[in-house]
């Protein structure tokens, strides 16, 4: 096992809670940062995980409403809609030399974090997992995988490799990528069409890719063009094949948020794509229409 680390988790929800529990189970000290009621529950009951991949287990964690001491790393696992409020729990002068690892959707949040914390300690991650918090401290992990790509322009490579080893030992398939822009856009180029189309029409991906095939192809082409303009490679044909391989009943997280009446990450996903397209002069008419229609619907 790797040397014990102290890891803070800002936002112990579906993703943050799963990672916190896995890290604790593998022998690391974990401090979850959350609202008082949630922190009380975590201190008393720990985090309970149900997972076909990792098994069913309960892991003890520490919990607080704010970070009070330096840590080795802080995983930022809140949704983009809650980021500004959540960062109040993470004062820059308390972090020490910690890596700040945002696991958020979109491409604009690293700049936000680098304006607040040490730029050479912000290491964006891309996570692929289906994991849901059903109650405070109760996590349902549904996907047969949990994968993280770590990057970080300017972050010392040994720091990234060390954290990757910690995560891998905890059970998360982890790799370090040299190109932060490529890593973030690789996810957004797939996520944006998926989220916008399924949420706009309120249907799972199987129906979306058949009933709205032309729109899907246009969205994939538009996001690929913006990705390339931003300096990241993109393969529209590969993206479409991934859509066709997804289980037909799969819903996007944005769609699930819409169904539950929660705030949507529309600006972090669709808005960020439109802003990047505008900066580079890339036409994205289908993306713009869907974002406009979702905003008109009150999202």
Order of alpha helices (4+ residues) and beta strands (2+ residues): beta-alpha-beta-alpha-beta-beta-beta-beta-alpha-beta-alpha-beta-beta-beta-beta-alpha-beta-alpha-alpha-alpha-alpha-alpha-alpha-alpha
